[in-house]
Amino acid sequence: MEAKLEGQRVPQANEGNKLEQKRKKRYKQPWVLHFMVLPAAIMVFIFSYIPMSGILMAFQDYKPALGFAGSEWVGLKHFRYMWENDYFLQITWNTLFFACSKIIMNLIIPFVFALLLNEVRKMALKRTIQTLVYLPHFLSWVTLSGILIDILAQTGILNQFLVSVFGIKPIFFLGDGNWFRFTIIASDVWKEFGFNTIIFLAALSGINPSLYEAAEVDGAGRWKQTIYITIPALIPIGIVIATLALGNVLNANFDQIFNLYSPLIYQQADIIDTFVYREGLLSGQFSFATAVNLFKSVISLILIVISYRLAYRFAGYRIF
């Protein structure tokens, strides 16, 4: 009896050792790979972690002439002022509105466009369209802003077309708060939806063709094939994109808004990043601007952690 128990214990112990060895082997990487990553890690440490000492300014009345050591410590004074400031609540709302609208539209439009583009049978036409919609992604907002200002100005091409064809008054796209919000969201979607379209098309290419063949044999047309095969196959990657975008809820694209807005529409267009820029660099309120940006960074970190957890739970996606 003891011999049988010992015989059972030995295989179990061996299996446990094998699992442990596999686990260690999975985390063990050749030293060459670590050496390749080393320069990038050093650059990140120098330019991202060392400057983080600047968060001390959020708890001081920082004076550049006195430095960190000589400036007065004030604790949470700037954070209290931040929450008591009605304008901070306004820019937080603006940031959430812009970011959430962009996330939703940059998920829905690429999803639908990928489905439509997938139905194009001529590969030359399909690749041409794919290239054209992807091209704006590579242009900077400095370049695009200049183009948009020329097109959307009161004397721009679009307003001249509206006046001459429809006889309506010129629309102040970049000077009216409501029109500016629409312009920001629409231009961001136009610039970026091609990138997400590529992701959805890649997911479409991974669908097993035998599923469509079986559905066709059963009498399913293109519409039913799309409903029951294509869309369910795209939902997991859609969940991944949506959950990972959650970490950018407080990032409403500083480059875009900074290059397009003006003092006329600060109330409707100002976001956290542009506010921090003006308060910190233009007004010299270093401590208050640091407090606002630190608040944003902490919330963004929490959202990033949550988004990765959600992506792993609902779509099985994980980076580490």
C-alpha positions as CSV (number, residue, x, y, z in Angstrom):
1,M,0.0,0.0,0.0
2,E,2.8,2.4,0.9
3,A,4.6,1.6,-2.3
4,K,1.5,2.5,-4.3
5,L,1.2,5.8,-2.5
6,E,4.8,6.6,-3.0
7,G,4.4,5.7,-6.7
8,Q,1.5,8.2,-6.9
9,R,3.4,10.9,-5.0
10,V,6.4,10.8,-7.3
11,P,4.5,11.6,-10.6
12,Q,2.7,14.4,-8.8
13,A,6.0,15.8,-7.6
14,N,7.5,15.5,-11.0
15,E,4.5,17.3,-12.6
16,G,4.8,20.1,-10.0
17,N,8.6,20.4,-10.8
18,K,7.9,20.5,-14.5
19,L,5.3,23.3,-14.1
20,E,7.7,25.3,-12.0
21,Q,10.5,24.9,-14.5
22,K,8.1,26.0,-17.3
23,R,7.1,29.0,-15.3
24,K,10.7,30.0,-14.7
25,K,11.6,29.4,-18.3
26,R,8.8,31.6,-19.5
27,Y,10.1,34.6,-17.5
28,K,13.7,33.9,-18.3
29,Q,14.9,35.7,-21.4
30,P,18.3,35.7,-23.2
31,W,20.6,38.4,-22.0
32,V,20.8,39.7,-25.6
33,L,17.2,40.8,-25.5
34,H,17.8,42.7,-22.2
35,F,20.8,44.4,-23.7
36,M,18.7,45.5,-26.7
37,V,16.1,47.1,-24.4
38,L,18.7,48.7,-22.2
39,P,19.2,52.0,-24.3
40,A,15.5,52.6,-24.4
41,A,15.2,51.9,-20.6
42,I,17.9,54.4,-19.9
43,M,16.3,57.0,-22.1
44,V,12.9,56.5,-20.3
45,F,14.6,56.7,-16.9
46,I,16.4,60.0,-17.9
47,F,13.5,61.8,-19.6
48,S,10.5,60.3,-17.7
49,Y,11.5,59.3,-14.2
50,I,14.2,61.8,-13.2
51,P,11.9,64.8,-14.1
52,M,9.2,63.4,-11.8
53,S,10.9,65.1,-9.0
54,G,9.0,68.2,-10.2
55,I,5.8,66.9,-8.6
56,L,7.3,68.4,-5.4
57,M,6.1,71.8,-6.7
58,A,2.5,70.7,-6.2
59,F,3.1,70.8,-2.5
60,Q,5.1,74.1,-2.4
61,D,4.8,77.7,-3.2
62,Y,7.5,77.2,-5.7
63,K,9.9,80.0,-6.6
64,P,12.4,79.3,-9.3
65,A,15.0,81.5,-7.6
66,L,14.7,79.5,-4.3
67,G,14.5,76.0,-5.9
68,F,12.9,73.0,-4.2
69,A,14.9,73.3,-1.1
70,G,14.1,77.0,-0.4
71,S,10.5,77.1,-1.5
72,E,7.8,77.1,1.2
73,W,5.9,73.9,1.8
74,V,2.1,74.4,1.7
75,G,0.8,70.8,1.7
76,L,-2.5,70.4,-0.1
77,K,-3.2,74.1,-0.6
78,H,-3.1,74.0,-4.4
79,F,-5.3,70.9,-4.5
80,R,-7.9,72.6,-2.3
81,Y,-7.9,75.7,-4.5
82,M,-8.2,73.4,-7.5
83,W,-11.4,71.9,-6.3
84,E,-12.8,75.2,-5.2
85,N,-12.2,76.7,-8.6
86,D,-15.4,76.5,-10.7
87,Y,-13.3,76.9,-13.9
88,F,-11.4,73.7,-13.1
89,L,-14.7,71.8,-13.0
90,Q,-15.5,73.4,-16.4
91,I,-12.3,72.3,-18.0
92,T,-12.6,68.8,-16.5
93,W,-16.1,68.5,-18.1
94,N,-14.7,69.8,-21.4
95,T,-11.9,67.2,-21.3
96,L,-14.3,64.3,-20.5
97,F,-16.7,65.5,-23.3
98,F,-14.0,65.7,-26.0
99,A,-12.2,62.5,-24.9
100,C,-15.3,60.3,-24.5
101,S,-16.8,61.6,-27.8
102,K,-13.6,60.8,-29.7
103,I,-13.3,57.4,-28.1
104,I,-16.9,56.4,-29.0
105,M,-16.8,57.8,-32.6
106,N,-13.3,56.4,-33.2
107,L,-14.8,53.0,-32.3
108,I,-18.1,53.1,-34.1
109,I,-17.0,54.6,-37.4
110,P,-13.9,52.4,-38.0
111,F,-16.1,49.3,-37.1
112,V,-18.7,50.2,-39.7
113,F,-16.2,51.3,-42.3
114,A,-14.2,48.1,-42.0
115,L,-17.4,46.1,-42.5
116,L,-18.2,48.1,-45.7
117,L,-14.6,48.0,-47.0
118,N,-14.5,44.2,-46.4
119,E,-17.3,43.9,-49.0
120,V,-15.2,45.5,-51.8
121,R,-14.1,42.7,-54.0
122,K,-11.6,44.5,-56.3
123,M,-8.4,44.4,-54.3
124,A,-6.8,47.4,-56.1
125,L,-9.8,49.6,-55.2
126,K,-9.8,48.3,-51.7
127,R,-6.1,49.0,-51.1
128,T,-6.5,52.5,-52.6
129,I,-9.3,53.4,-50.2
130,Q,-7.5,51.9,-47.3
131,T,-4.4,54.0,-48.1
132,L,-6.4,57.2,-48.5
133,V,-8.2,56.9,-45.2
134,Y,-5.0,55.9,-43.4
135,L,-2.9,58.7,-44.8
136,P,-4.1,61.6,-42.4
137,H,-2.9,59.6,-39.4
138,F,0.7,60.4,-40.4
139,L,0.2,64.2,-40.6
140,S,0.9,66.3,-37.5
141,W,-1.8,68.5,-36.0
142,V,0.4,71.5,-36.7
143,T,0.0,70.8,-40.4
144,L,-3.6,69.8,-40.3
145,S,-4.6,72.8,-38.2
146,G,-3.2,75.2,-40.8
147,I,-5.3,73.3,-43.5
148,L,-8.4,73.3,-41.3
149,I,-8.1,77.0,-40.5
150,D,-7.9,77.8,-44.2
151,I,-10.9,75.6,-45.0
152,L,-13.1,76.5,-42.0
153,A,-12.4,80.3,-41.7
154,Q,-15.3,82.6,-42.3
155,T,-13.8,83.4,-45.7
156,G,-12.6,79.8,-46.2
157,I,-13.4,77.4,-48.9
158,L,-16.3,75.6,-47.0
159,N,-18.1,78.9,-46.1
160,Q,-17.7,80.2,-49.6
161,F,-19.3,77.0,-50.9
162,L,-22.2,77.2,-48.3
163,V,-22.8,80.9,-49.2
164,S,-22.7,80.5,-53.0
165,V,-24.7,77.2,-53.2
166,F,-27.2,77.4,-50.2
167,G,-27.2,81.1,-49.6
168,I,-26.7,80.8,-45.9
169,K,-24.6,83.0,-43.6
170,P,-20.9,82.0,-43.0
171,I,-20.5,79.6,-40.0
172,F,-17.9,80.5,-37.4
173,F,-16.6,77.0,-37.0
174,L,-13.5,77.9,-35.0
175,G,-15.0,80.9,-33.1
176,D,-18.4,79.5,-31.9
177,G,-18.2,77.2,-28.9
178,N,-20.8,74.7,-30.1
179,W,-19.5,74.5,-33.7
180,F,-15.9,74.3,-32.3
181,R,-16.7,71.2,-30.3
182,F,-18.2,69.6,-33.4
183,T,-15.2,70.6,-35.5
184,I,-12.8,69.1,-33.0
185,I,-14.5,65.7,-32.8
186,A,-15.2,65.5,-36.5
187,S,-11.6,66.4,-37.5
188,D,-10.1,63.9,-35.0
189,V,-12.3,61.1,-36.3
190,W,-11.3,62.0,-39.9
191,K,-7.6,61.9,-39.0
192,E,-7.6,58.7,-36.8
193,F,-10.4,56.4,-38.0
194,G,-8.2,54.9,-40.7
195,F,-5.8,53.6,-38.1
196,N,-8.5,51.7,-36.2
197,T,-10.0,50.5,-39.5
198,I,-6.7,48.7,-40.2
199,I,-7.0,46.9,-36.9
200,F,-10.5,45.7,-37.6
201,L,-9.5,44.7,-41.1
202,A,-6.7,42.6,-39.6
203,A,-9.2,40.9,-37.4
204,L,-11.4,40.2,-40.4
205,S,-8.6,38.6,-42.2
206,G,-8.3,36.1,-39.3
207,I,-11.8,34.7,-39.7
208,N,-11.9,31.1,-41.0
209,P,-13.3,31.2,-44.6
210,S,-15.0,27.8,-44.0
211,L,-17.5,29.6,-41.7
212,Y,-18.7,31.7,-44.6
213,E,-18.7,28.6,-46.9
214,A,-20.8,26.7,-44.4
215,A,-23.2,29.6,-43.9
216,E,-23.6,29.9,-47.7
217,V,-24.4,26.2,-48.0
218,D,-27.1,26.7,-45.4
219,G,-28.6,29.5,-47.5
220,A,-27.3,32.5,-45.5
221,G,-26.8,35.7,-47.6
222,R,-24.1,38.3,-47.2
223,W,-26.3,40.2,-44.7
224,K,-26.8,37.2,-42.4
225,Q,-23.2,36.2,-42.8
226,T,-22.2,39.7,-41.6
227,I,-24.6,39.5,-38.6
228,Y,-23.8,36.0,-37.4
229,I,-20.1,35.6,-38.4
230,T,-18.3,38.9,-39.1
231,I,-19.7,41.1,-36.3
232,P,-19.2,38.5,-33.6
233,A,-15.6,38.0,-34.8
234,L,-15.0,41.8,-34.5
235,I,-16.5,42.2,-31.0
236,P,-13.4,40.9,-29.1
237,I,-11.0,43.4,-30.8
238,G,-13.6,46.1,-30.3
239,I,-13.7,45.4,-26.6
240,V,-9.9,45.6,-26.5
241,I,-9.8,49.0,-28.3
242,A,-12.5,50.4,-26.1
243,T,-11.0,49.3,-22.8
244,L,-7.5,50.4,-23.7
245,A,-8.9,53.8,-24.7
246,L,-10.3,54.2,-21.2
247,G,-6.9,55.2,-20.0
248,N,-7.1,58.2,-22.3
249,V,-10.3,59.7,-20.9
250,L,-8.4,62.7,-19.5
251,N,-6.3,63.1,-22.7
252,A,-8.3,65.1,-25.2
253,N,-5.4,65.8,-27.5
254,F,-3.5,68.9,-26.5
255,D,-1.9,69.4,-30.0
256,Q,-5.2,69.5,-31.8
257,I,-7.0,71.9,-29.5
258,F,-4.0,74.1,-28.8
259,N,-3.5,74.8,-32.5
260,L,-7.2,75.4,-33.2
261,Y,-8.7,77.2,-30.2
262,S,-8.7,80.9,-29.3
263,P,-9.6,83.1,-26.3
264,L,-13.1,83.6,-27.7
265,I,-14.0,80.0,-26.9
266,Y,-11.9,79.1,-23.8
267,Q,-15.1,78.4,-21.9
268,Q,-16.2,75.6,-24.3
269,A,-12.8,74.5,-25.6
270,D,-10.3,74.7,-22.8
271,I,-9.1,71.3,-21.5
272,I,-6.8,70.3,-18.6
273,D,-3.7,70.2,-20.7
274,T,-4.2,73.6,-22.3
275,F,-5.1,75.1,-18.9
276,V,-1.9,73.7,-17.4
277,Y,0.1,75.1,-20.2
278,R,-1.3,78.6,-19.8
279,E,-1.2,78.6,-16.0
280,G,2.3,77.0,-15.7
281,L,4.3,78.4,-18.6
282,L,2.5,81.6,-19.5
283,S,1.3,82.8,-16.1
284,G,4.1,81.4,-14.0
285,Q,1.8,79.6,-11.6
286,F,4.1,76.6,-11.5
287,S,2.8,75.0,-8.2
288,F,-0.9,75.2,-9.1
289,A,-0.3,73.9,-12.7
290,T,1.7,71.0,-11.3
291,A,-1.1,70.1,-8.8
292,V,-3.6,70.0,-11.6
293,N,-1.4,67.9,-13.8
294,L,-0.5,65.6,-11.0
295,F,-4.2,65.0,-10.3
296,K,-4.8,64.2,-14.0
297,S,-1.8,61.8,-14.0
298,V,-3.0,59.9,-11.0
299,I,-6.5,59.5,-12.4
300,S,-5.1,58.4,-15.7
301,L,-2.9,55.8,-14.1
302,I,-5.8,54.3,-12.2
303,L,-7.9,54.2,-15.5
304,I,-5.0,52.5,-17.3
305,V,-4.8,49.8,-14.7
306,I,-8.6,49.3,-14.8
307,S,-8.6,49.2,-18.6
308,Y,-6.0,46.5,-18.8
309,R,-7.9,44.4,-16.2
310,L,-11.1,44.8,-18.2
311,A,-9.3,43.9,-21.5
312,Y,-8.0,40.7,-20.0
313,R,-11.3,39.8,-18.4
314,F,-13.6,40.3,-21.4
315,A,-11.2,39.8,-24.3
316,G,-8.3,37.7,-22.9
317,Y,-5.9,40.5,-23.9
318,R,-2.9,41.3,-21.8
319,I,0.6,42.9,-22.2
320,F,2.2,41.8,-19.0
